[in-house]
Amino acid sequence: MKENYKLEKEYKIPFETFKKGYTAFQKKFIYPKTYIYTAIFIIIAVVFIAAVIEDKSQYIAYMLIVICIAMAVRQWYNPRKLRSELFDTVKAIGEPVYKIGVAKEYVDISTVNSNSVESKESEEASSYDDEEQYELPEKTRIQIDNDYDLLEYDEFFLLFSGKELFYIVPKSSFDEEELKIIRNTAKSH
């Protein structure tokens, strides 16, 4: 079935663009919640510290202070650790080729091929069964509705569906007319 796209094009995401895009996503959706929880745990720790200053015999307060500080550090550290691990994974994968299709009511994004670095495991797997190929994920359809949002940065677009699903689309892969079509998806809903 032929899709009715206004724009259909293949592109790659350079690693530096991916880093900037994922960091922008975290700043928009992850860090605000993280900062709120970190502040809550620090405030609770301060309350327990005040209780200990008044009455030094409240030994459970010492334990609760340590737990609150540990939870605050965990809230602050986990997004940074996740980002670092994701960057390592993306760097190892390389630059797969993606395809975007922009229609009136939706945007399709799919992986065309994977330029992943071959590992020893993949070599062993291919020696067992040459007919079995790595299957690429099916295309993702992002409906242009109230959950859809598009943020534009200097080097890329972030396409969102809710707070969980996002895609980075580098501007360097598109000419000005194609960029205009992508920009207009934000105005479609």
Residue frames as a rotation matrix with the C-alpha (Angstrom) as fourth column:
MET 1
0.576 0.817 0.000 0.00
0.817 -0.576 0.000 0.00
0.000 0.000 -1.000 0.00
LYS 2
-0.373 -0.689 0.621 1.44
0.688 -0.655 -0.313 3.35
0.622 0.310 0.719 -1.08
GLU 3
-0.067 0.273 -0.960 1.33
0.875 -0.446 -0.187 5.99
-0.479 -0.853 -0.209 1.61
ASN 4
0.558 0.330 0.761 0.22
0.661 -0.731 -0.168 9.53
0.501 0.597 -0.626 0.79
TYR 5
0.145 -0.629 -0.764 3.32
0.864 -0.296 0.407 11.37
-0.483 -0.719 0.500 2.05
LYS 6
0.998 0.028 -0.048 4.12
0.008 -0.926 -0.376 15.04
-0.055 0.375 -0.925 1.55
LEU 7
0.239 -0.971 0.009 7.72
-0.942 -0.234 -0.241 14.16
0.236 0.049 -0.970 2.38
GLU 8
0.981 -0.079 0.177 9.54
0.024 0.956 0.293 10.84
-0.193 -0.283 0.940 2.32
LYS 9
0.492 -0.871 -0.006 13.28
-0.554 -0.307 -0.774 10.75
0.672 0.384 -0.633 2.89
GLU 10
0.670 -0.419 -0.612 16.09
0.635 0.751 0.181 8.67
0.383 -0.511 0.769 4.38
TYR 11
0.500 -0.534 0.682 18.52
-0.529 -0.812 -0.248 10.18
0.686 -0.237 -0.688 6.85
LYS 12
0.046 -0.553 -0.832 21.20
0.698 0.614 -0.370 9.38
0.715 -0.563 0.414 9.44
ILE 13
0.953 0.199 0.229 21.59
-0.036 -0.676 0.736 10.90
0.301 -0.710 -0.637 12.88
PRO 14
-0.004 -0.999 0.041 25.20
-0.072 -0.041 -0.997 11.93
0.997 -0.007 -0.072 13.61
PHE 15
-0.069 -0.063 -0.996 26.26
0.850 0.519 -0.092 10.94
0.523 -0.852 0.018 17.13
GLU 16
-0.923 -0.326 -0.206 26.80
0.385 -0.780 -0.494 14.56
0.000 -0.535 0.845 18.25
THR 17
-0.581 0.793 0.185 23.29
-0.541 -0.545 0.640 15.47
0.608 0.272 0.746 17.07
PHE 18
0.151 0.614 -0.775 21.88
0.282 0.724 0.629 12.48
0.947 -0.314 -0.064 18.95
LYS 19
-0.501 -0.421 -0.757 23.68
0.834 0.001 -0.552 13.62
0.233 -0.907 0.350 22.13
LYS 20
-0.989 0.131 0.065 22.26
-0.140 -0.976 -0.166 17.12
0.042 -0.173 0.984 21.84
GLY 21
-0.320 0.933 -0.167 18.79
-0.462 0.001 0.887 15.80
0.827 0.361 0.430 21.02
TYR 22
0.079 0.333 -0.940 18.63
0.580 0.751 0.315 13.35
0.810 -0.570 -0.134 23.91
THR 23
-0.755 -0.395 -0.523 19.95
0.656 -0.435 -0.617 16.00
0.016 -0.809 0.587 26.31
ALA 24
-0.834 0.519 0.189 17.22
-0.452 -0.838 0.305 18.39
0.316 0.169 0.933 25.09
PHE 25
0.012 0.844 -0.536 14.62
-0.063 0.535 0.842 15.66
0.998 0.024 0.060 25.68
GLN 26
-0.194 -0.144 -0.970 15.90
0.876 0.420 -0.238 15.12
0.442 -0.896 0.045 29.23
LYS 27
-0.975 -0.196 -0.100 15.84
0.220 -0.879 -0.423 18.86
-0.005 -0.435 0.900 29.94
LYS 28
-0.569 0.818 0.078 12.23
-0.574 -0.464 0.675 19.06
0.589 0.339 0.734 28.78
PHE 29
0.366 0.870 -0.330 10.75
-0.464 0.478 0.746 15.94
0.807 -0.120 0.578 30.42
ILE 30
0.328 -0.287 -0.900 13.15
0.570 0.820 -0.054 14.20
0.753 -0.496 0.432 32.81
TYR 31
-0.638 -0.768 -0.052 15.10
0.502 -0.364 -0.785 16.85
0.584 -0.527 0.618 34.70
PRO 32
-0.349 0.512 0.785 12.16
-0.590 -0.771 0.240 18.93
0.728 -0.379 0.571 36.01
LYS 33
0.737 0.641 -0.215 10.68
-0.281 0.579 0.765 15.88
0.615 -0.504 0.607 37.77
THR 34
0.230 -0.759 -0.609 14.14
0.705 0.562 -0.433 14.82
0.671 -0.329 0.664 38.95
TYR 35
-0.677 -0.518 0.523 14.84
0.093 -0.765 -0.637 18.23
0.730 -0.383 0.567 40.46
ILE 36
0.123 0.812 0.570 11.49
-0.712 -0.328 0.621 18.25
0.692 -0.482 0.538 42.26
TYR 37
0.838 0.193 -0.511 12.06
0.121 0.847 0.518 14.82
0.532 -0.495 0.687 43.84
THR 38
-0.158 -0.960 -0.230 15.65
0.687 0.060 -0.724 15.72
0.709 -0.273 0.650 44.74
ALA 39
-0.567 -0.013 0.823 14.44
-0.342 -0.906 -0.250 18.90
0.749 -0.423 0.509 46.47
ILE 40
0.533 0.833 0.151 11.71
-0.542 0.199 0.817 16.98
0.650 -0.517 0.557 48.33
PHE 41
0.629 -0.346 -0.696 14.21
0.552 0.829 0.087 14.46
0.546 -0.439 0.713 49.70
ILE 42
-0.505 -0.842 0.189 16.62
0.483 -0.457 -0.747 17.23
0.716 -0.286 0.637 50.72
ILE 43
-0.225 0.516 0.826 13.82
-0.620 -0.730 0.287 19.13
0.752 -0.447 0.485 52.50
ILE 44
0.808 0.524 -0.268 12.79
-0.173 0.647 0.742 15.97
0.563 -0.554 0.614 54.37
ALA 45
0.168 -0.838 -0.519 16.44
0.768 0.441 -0.464 15.40
0.618 -0.320 0.718 55.35
VAL 46
-0.626 -0.370 0.686 16.65
-0.024 -0.871 -0.491 18.98
0.779 -0.324 0.537 56.67
VAL 47
0.337 0.821 0.461 13.50
-0.642 -0.157 0.750 18.40
0.688 -0.549 0.475 58.75
PHE 48
0.826 -0.065 -0.561 15.06
0.339 0.851 0.400 15.31
0.451 -0.521 0.725 60.29
ILE 49
-0.284 -0.958 0.030 18.33
0.627 -0.210 -0.750 17.18
0.725 -0.195 0.661 60.90
ALA 50
-0.331 0.253 0.909 16.33
-0.513 -0.857 0.051 19.84
0.792 -0.450 0.413 62.76
ALA 51
0.762 0.646 -0.038 14.69
-0.359 0.470 0.806 17.08
0.539 -0.601 0.590 64.83
VAL 52
0.445 -0.688 -0.574 18.11
0.719 0.656 -0.229 15.62
0.534 -0.311 0.786 65.69
ILE 53
-0.503 -0.630 0.592 19.43
0.173 -0.745 -0.645 19.04
0.847 -0.222 0.484 66.72
GLU 54
0.103 0.640 0.762 16.52
-0.744 -0.459 0.485 19.42
0.660 -0.617 0.429 69.16
ASP 55
0.619 0.158 0.769 16.76
-0.674 0.610 0.417 15.88
-0.404 -0.776 0.484 70.56
LYS 56
-0.165 -0.843 -0.511 19.96
-0.974 0.220 -0.048 13.94
0.153 0.490 -0.858 69.87
SER 57
-0.603 -0.042 0.796 18.42
-0.421 0.865 -0.273 10.71
-0.678 -0.499 -0.540 71.18
GLN 58
0.554 0.829 -0.078 16.21
-0.466 0.232 -0.854 10.24
-0.690 0.509 0.515 68.09
TYR 59
-0.394 -0.855 0.338 18.35
-0.239 0.450 0.861 7.54
-0.888 0.258 -0.381 66.51
ILE 60
0.070 0.487 0.870 15.83
0.776 0.522 -0.354 6.68
-0.627 0.700 -0.342 63.83
ALA 61
0.875 0.228 -0.427 16.13
-0.011 -0.873 -0.488 10.26
-0.484 0.432 -0.761 62.55
TYR 62
-0.073 -0.971 -0.229 19.83
-0.591 -0.142 0.794 9.63
-0.803 0.193 -0.564 61.79
MET 63
-0.553 -0.080 0.829 18.88
0.413 0.838 0.357 6.66
-0.724 0.539 -0.431 59.64
LEU 64
0.474 0.824 0.312 16.13
0.735 -0.175 -0.655 8.64
-0.485 0.540 -0.688 57.90
ILE 65
0.561 -0.387 -0.732 18.56
-0.420 -0.895 0.151 11.48
-0.713 0.223 -0.664 57.16
VAL 66
-0.545 -0.825 0.151 20.94
-0.336 0.380 0.862 9.05
-0.768 0.419 -0.484 55.45
ILE 67
-0.293 0.522 0.801 18.08
0.746 0.649 -0.150 7.45
-0.598 0.554 -0.580 53.49
CYS 68
0.737 0.627 -0.253 16.77
0.367 -0.685 -0.630 10.85
-0.568 0.372 -0.734 52.34
ILE 69
0.222 -0.745 -0.628 20.22
-0.649 -0.594 0.475 12.00
-0.728 0.302 -0.616 51.24
ALA 70
-0.685 -0.455 0.569 20.78
0.041 0.756 0.654 8.71
-0.728 0.471 -0.498 49.40
MET 71
0.106 0.813 0.573 17.42
0.826 0.249 -0.506 9.04
-0.554 0.527 -0.645 47.63
ALA 72
0.746 0.112 -0.656 18.23
-0.122 -0.946 -0.300 12.65
-0.654 0.304 -0.692 46.63
VAL 73
-0.269 -0.926 -0.265 21.58
-0.621 -0.043 0.783 11.59
-0.736 0.375 -0.564 45.19
ARG 74
-0.565 0.130 0.815 19.91
0.457 0.871 0.178 8.66
-0.687 0.473 -0.552 43.39
GLN 75
0.543 0.837 0.066 17.28
0.577 -0.315 -0.754 10.96
-0.610 0.447 -0.654 41.84
TRP 76
0.575 -0.410 -0.708 20.00
-0.539 -0.841 0.050 13.29
-0.616 0.353 -0.705 40.63
TYR 77
-0.392 -0.916 0.085 22.39
-0.586 0.320 0.745 10.56
-0.709 0.242 -0.662 39.40
ASN 78
-0.125 0.354 0.927 20.11
0.336 0.894 -0.297 8.05
-0.934 0.274 -0.230 37.61
PRO 79
0.881 0.473 -0.023 19.22
0.129 -0.286 -0.950 10.21
-0.455 0.834 -0.313 34.57
ARG 80
0.422 -0.812 -0.404 22.89
-0.879 -0.476 0.039 11.02
-0.224 0.338 -0.914 34.03
LYS 81
-0.450 -0.550 0.703 23.87
-0.401 0.828 0.391 7.35
-0.798 -0.106 -0.594 34.30
LEU 82
0.307 0.670 0.675 21.11
0.425 0.539 -0.728 6.35
-0.852 0.510 -0.119 31.87
ARG 83
0.901 -0.001 -0.435 22.24
-0.332 -0.647 -0.686 9.02
-0.281 0.762 -0.583 29.40
SER 84
-0.035 -0.997 -0.067 25.85
-0.913 0.005 0.408 7.84
-0.407 0.075 -0.911 29.59
GLU 85
-0.416 -0.069 0.907 24.87
0.008 0.997 0.080 4.20
-0.909 0.041 -0.414 29.01
LEU 86
0.645 0.714 0.270 22.59
0.339 0.049 -0.939 5.17
-0.684 0.698 -0.211 26.12
PHE 87
0.665 -0.466 -0.583 25.36
-0.700 -0.660 -0.271 7.21
-0.259 0.588 -0.766 24.49
ASP 88
-0.410 -0.839 0.358 27.74
-0.651 0.544 0.529 4.24
-0.639 -0.017 -0.769 24.74
THR 89
-0.101 0.477 0.873 25.14
0.379 0.830 -0.409 1.99
-0.920 0.289 -0.264 23.10
VAL 90
0.871 0.467 -0.155 24.38
0.073 -0.434 -0.898 4.45
-0.486 0.771 -0.412 20.31
LYS 91
0.270 -0.862 -0.430 28.09
-0.887 -0.396 0.237 4.96
-0.375 0.317 -0.871 19.67
ALA 92
-0.548 -0.472 0.691 28.54
-0.271 0.881 0.387 1.17
-0.791 0.024 -0.611 19.33
ILE 93
0.302 0.762 0.572 25.59
0.437 0.423 -0.794 0.86
-0.847 0.490 -0.206 16.95
GLY 94
-0.736 -0.553 0.390 26.94
0.615 -0.308 0.726 3.46
-0.281 0.774 0.567 14.56
GLU 95
-0.616 0.518 -0.594 24.67
-0.501 -0.839 -0.212 5.47
-0.608 0.167 0.776 12.30
PRO 96
-0.469 0.531 0.705 21.71
0.661 0.741 -0.118 3.42
-0.585 0.411 -0.699 11.07
VAL 97
-0.967 0.226 0.121 19.67
-0.051 -0.634 0.772 4.80
0.251 0.740 0.624 8.19
TYR 98
-0.500 0.852 -0.154 16.18
0.379 0.055 -0.924 5.99
-0.779 -0.520 -0.351 9.09
LYS 99
-0.765 0.369 0.528 13.26
0.466 -0.248 0.849 6.97
0.444 0.896 0.018 6.89
ILE 100
-0.667 0.598 -0.444 10.70
0.112 -0.509 -0.854 9.64
-0.737 -0.619 0.272 7.64
GLY 101
-0.650 0.578 0.494 7.35
0.608 0.004 0.794 9.93
0.457 0.816 -0.354 5.93
VAL 102
-0.839 0.369 -0.400 5.25
0.034 -0.697 -0.716 13.01
-0.543 -0.614 0.572 6.65
ALA 103
-0.523 0.775 0.355 1.55
0.722 0.181 0.668 12.80
0.453 0.605 -0.654 5.80
LYS 104
-0.211 0.517 0.830 -1.29
-0.161 -0.856 0.492 15.14
0.964 -0.030 0.264 6.68
GLU 105
0.639 0.643 0.422 -2.39
-0.535 -0.024 0.845 13.36
0.553 -0.765 0.329 9.86
TYR 106
0.917 -0.357 0.176 0.70
0.095 0.625 0.775 11.39
-0.386 -0.694 0.607 10.90
VAL 107
0.293 -0.911 -0.292 4.47
-0.942 -0.223 -0.249 11.01
0.162 0.348 -0.923 10.69
ASP 108
0.997 -0.062 -0.050 6.02
0.066 0.995 0.078 7.59
0.044 -0.081 0.996 10.05
ILE 109
0.244 -0.968 0.056 9.58
-0.967 -0.247 -0.056 6.87
0.068 -0.041 -0.997 11.13
SER 110
0.991 0.055 0.126 11.34
-0.061 0.997 0.041 3.59
-0.123 -0.049 0.991 10.42
THR 111
0.070 -0.992 0.106 14.78
-0.480 0.060 0.875 2.06
-0.875 -0.112 -0.472 10.38
VAL 112
0.686 0.144 -0.713 15.86
-0.727 0.169 -0.665 1.26
0.025 0.975 0.221 6.83
ASN 113
0.566 -0.537 -0.625 19.08
0.251 0.835 -0.490 -0.57
0.785 0.121 0.608 7.65
SER 114
0.963 -0.265 0.044 21.42
-0.095 -0.184 0.978 -0.99
-0.251 -0.947 -0.202 10.55
ASN 115
0.484 -0.872 -0.068 25.10
-0.220 -0.046 -0.974 -0.16
0.847 0.487 -0.214 10.20
SER 116
0.882 -0.086 0.464 25.84
-0.464 0.022 0.885 -1.67
-0.086 -0.996 -0.020 13.56
VAL 117
-0.142 -0.989 -0.038 29.29
-0.975 0.146 -0.165 -2.79
0.169 0.014 -0.986 14.47
GLU 118
0.502 0.325 -0.801 29.50
-0.309 0.933 0.184 -6.56
0.808 0.155 0.569 14.10
SER 119
0.177 -0.395 0.901 30.20
-0.974 0.059 0.218 -8.32
-0.140 -0.917 -0.375 17.33
LYS 120
-0.838 -0.542 -0.055 31.51
-0.544 0.838 0.035 -11.78
0.027 0.059 -0.998 17.97
GLU 121
-0.476 0.744 0.469 27.99
-0.027 0.521 -0.853 -12.90
-0.879 -0.419 -0.228 18.91
SER 122
0.467 0.704 -0.535 26.52
-0.564 -0.229 -0.793 -11.80
-0.681 0.672 0.290 15.58
GLU 123
-0.212 -0.615 -0.760 29.29
-0.960 0.276 0.045 -13.60
0.183 0.739 -0.649 13.69
GLU 124
-0.935 -0.112 0.336 28.57
-0.223 0.924 -0.312 -16.80
-0.276 -0.367 -0.889 15.62
ALA 125
-0.095 0.984 0.147 24.84
-0.121 0.135 -0.983 -16.47
-0.988 -0.112 0.106 15.05
SER 126
0.413 0.248 -0.876 25.29
-0.851 -0.239 -0.468 -15.98
-0.326 0.939 0.112 11.31
SER 127
-0.623 -0.681 -0.384 27.49
-0.767 0.629 0.128 -19.08
0.154 0.374 -0.915 11.10
TYR 128
-0.738 0.419 0.529 24.65
0.000 0.784 -0.621 -21.18
-0.675 -0.459 -0.578 12.55
ASP 129
0.072 0.857 0.511 21.92
0.824 0.237 -0.514 -19.93
-0.561 0.458 -0.689 10.26
ASP 130
-0.865 -0.500 -0.035 22.74
0.376 -0.694 0.615 -17.69
-0.332 0.519 0.788 7.31
GLU 131
-0.463 0.760 0.456 19.08
0.610 -0.101 0.786 -17.45
0.643 0.642 -0.417 6.30
GLU 132
0.456 0.638 -0.620 17.99
0.889 -0.293 0.351 -15.85
0.042 -0.712 -0.701 9.57
GLN 133
-0.348 -0.509 0.787 18.53
0.503 -0.810 -0.302 -12.10
0.791 0.291 0.538 9.23
TYR 134
-0.782 0.078 -0.618 18.26
0.518 -0.470 -0.715 -9.43
-0.346 -0.879 0.327 11.88
GLU 135
0.008 0.872 0.489 14.76
0.929 -0.188 0.320 -8.01
0.371 0.451 -0.812 11.61
LEU 136
-0.886 -0.246 0.393 14.43
0.161 -0.958 -0.238 -4.27
0.435 -0.147 0.888 11.70
PRO 137
-0.647 0.694 -0.314 11.74
0.367 -0.078 -0.927 -2.78
-0.668 -0.715 -0.205 13.93
GLU 138
-0.028 0.735 0.677 8.45
0.995 -0.042 0.087 -1.91
0.092 0.677 -0.730 12.28
LYS 139
-0.605 -0.180 0.775 7.81
0.299 -0.954 0.011 1.70
0.738 0.238 0.631 11.44
THR 140
-0.555 0.392 -0.733 6.42
0.726 -0.202 -0.658 3.92
-0.406 -0.897 -0.172 14.14
ARG 141
-0.222 0.574 0.788 3.41
0.608 -0.550 0.572 6.03
0.762 0.606 -0.227 13.30
ILE 142
-0.775 -0.023 -0.632 3.10
0.528 -0.573 -0.627 9.24
-0.348 -0.819 0.456 15.27
GLN 143
0.123 0.907 0.403 -0.40
0.970 -0.197 0.146 10.67
0.211 0.373 -0.903 15.00
ILE 144
-0.869 -0.295 0.397 -0.54
0.249 -0.955 -0.164 14.44
0.427 -0.044 0.903 14.62
ASP 145
0.260 0.955 -0.142 -3.05
0.547 -0.025 0.837 15.08
0.796 -0.295 -0.529 17.39
ASN 146
0.808 0.135 0.573 -3.18
-0.306 -0.735 0.605 16.72
0.503 -0.664 -0.553 20.81
ASP 147
0.835 -0.544 0.081 -0.37
0.217 0.461 0.860 14.47
-0.505 -0.701 0.503 22.12
TYR 148
0.378 -0.702 0.604 1.93
0.907 0.151 -0.393 15.44
0.185 0.696 0.694 19.23
ASP 149
0.857 -0.207 -0.473 4.51
-0.039 -0.939 0.342 18.16
-0.515 -0.275 -0.812 19.64
LEU 150
0.513 -0.737 0.440 7.49
0.770 0.167 -0.616 19.36
0.381 0.655 0.653 17.65
LEU 151
0.747 -0.393 -0.536 10.37
0.102 -0.729 0.676 21.33
-0.657 -0.560 -0.505 19.10
GLU 152
0.791 -0.491 0.364 12.90
0.394 -0.044 -0.918 22.96
0.467 0.870 0.159 16.81
TYR 153
0.574 -0.733 -0.364 16.53
0.237 -0.277 0.931 23.49
-0.783 -0.621 0.015 17.74
ASP 154
0.234 -0.553 -0.800 19.47
-0.746 -0.630 0.217 24.81
-0.624 0.546 -0.559 15.70
GLU 155
-0.660 -0.680 -0.318 20.60
-0.733 0.493 0.468 21.38
-0.162 0.542 -0.825 14.47
PHE 156
-0.925 0.314 -0.216 17.54
0.258 0.933 0.253 19.12
0.280 0.178 -0.943 14.82
PHE 157
-0.116 0.944 0.308 13.84
-0.741 -0.289 0.606 18.67
0.661 -0.158 0.734 15.45
LEU 158
-0.978 0.037 0.206 12.39
-0.114 0.732 -0.672 16.69
-0.175 -0.681 -0.711 18.34
LEU 159
-0.309 0.912 -0.269 9.12
-0.544 0.063 0.837 15.01
0.780 0.405 0.476 17.43
PHE 160
-0.926 0.012 0.376 7.06
-0.349 0.350 -0.870 13.95
-0.142 -0.937 -0.320 20.46
SER 161
-0.077 0.952 -0.297 4.03
-0.198 0.277 0.940 11.84
0.977 0.132 0.167 21.07
GLY 162
0.904 0.345 -0.253 3.24
0.208 0.162 0.965 12.31
0.374 -0.925 0.075 24.73
LYS 163
0.604 -0.713 0.356 6.22
-0.792 -0.485 0.370 12.24
-0.091 -0.506 -0.858 27.08
GLU 164
0.440 -0.391 0.808 7.40
-0.142 0.859 0.493 8.71
-0.887 -0.331 0.322 26.31
LEU 165
0.349 -0.233 0.908 7.93
0.836 0.516 -0.188 8.61
-0.424 0.824 0.375 22.53
PHE 166
0.657 -0.183 -0.731 10.29
-0.307 -0.951 -0.037 11.01
-0.689 0.249 -0.681 20.80
TYR 167
0.532 -0.516 0.672 12.42
0.827 0.485 -0.283 11.09
-0.180 0.706 0.685 17.68
ILE 168
0.091 -0.621 -0.779 15.39
-0.020 -0.783 0.622 13.22
-0.996 -0.041 -0.084 16.73
VAL 169
0.657 0.110 0.746 15.40
0.730 0.155 -0.666 14.42
-0.189 0.982 0.022 13.12
PRO 170
-0.235 -0.847 -0.476 18.63
0.579 -0.515 0.632 16.20
-0.781 -0.127 0.612 12.07
LYS 171
0.645 0.487 -0.589 18.15
-0.083 -0.721 -0.688 19.31
-0.760 0.492 -0.425 9.94
SER 172
-0.224 -0.864 -0.451 21.39
-0.620 -0.231 0.750 18.71
-0.752 0.448 -0.484 8.03
SER 173
-0.715 -0.030 0.698 19.75
0.329 0.867 0.375 15.87
-0.617 0.498 -0.610 6.07
PHE 174
0.171 0.920 0.352 16.96
0.902 -0.002 -0.432 18.04
-0.397 0.392 -0.830 4.63
ASP 175
-0.702 -0.307 0.642 16.70
0.582 -0.767 0.270 21.01
0.410 0.563 0.717 2.27
GLU 176
-0.967 0.253 0.004 14.72
-0.213 -0.805 -0.553 24.14
-0.137 -0.536 0.833 3.19
GLU 177
-0.282 0.914 -0.292 11.47
-0.775 -0.038 0.631 22.99
0.565 0.404 0.719 1.53
GLU 178
-0.062 0.197 -0.979 11.61
0.257 0.950 0.175 19.66
0.964 -0.241 -0.110 3.41
LEU 179
-0.869 -0.279 -0.408 12.32
0.466 -0.183 -0.866 21.46
0.166 -0.943 0.289 6.68
LYS 180
-0.749 0.652 0.118 9.23
-0.652 -0.757 0.042 23.60
0.117 -0.045 0.992 6.07
ILE 181
0.007 0.757 -0.654 7.08
-0.373 0.609 0.700 20.46
0.928 0.240 0.287 5.65
ILE 182
-0.331 -0.195 -0.923 8.39
0.679 0.630 -0.377 19.10
0.655 -0.752 -0.076 8.97
ARG 183
-0.998 -0.056 -0.041 7.83
0.070 -0.754 -0.653 22.47
0.006 -0.654 0.756 10.71
ASN 184
-0.504 0.864 -0.002 4.23
-0.723 -0.421 0.548 22.57
0.473 0.278 0.836 9.45
THR 185
-0.277 0.409 -0.869 3.40
0.348 0.886 0.306 19.35
0.896 -0.218 -0.388 11.31
ALA 186
-0.809 -0.058 -0.585 3.39
0.583 -0.203 -0.786 21.40
-0.074 -0.977 0.198 14.51
LYS 187
-0.814 0.508 -0.281 0.81
-0.492 -0.861 -0.130 23.75
-0.308 0.032 0.951 13.02
SER 188
-0.697 0.524 -0.490 -1.41
-0.225 0.489 0.843 20.91
0.681 0.697 -0.223 11.73
HIS 189
-0.292 0.613 -0.734 -3.12
0.761 0.613 0.210 20.21
0.579 -0.497 -0.646 15.04
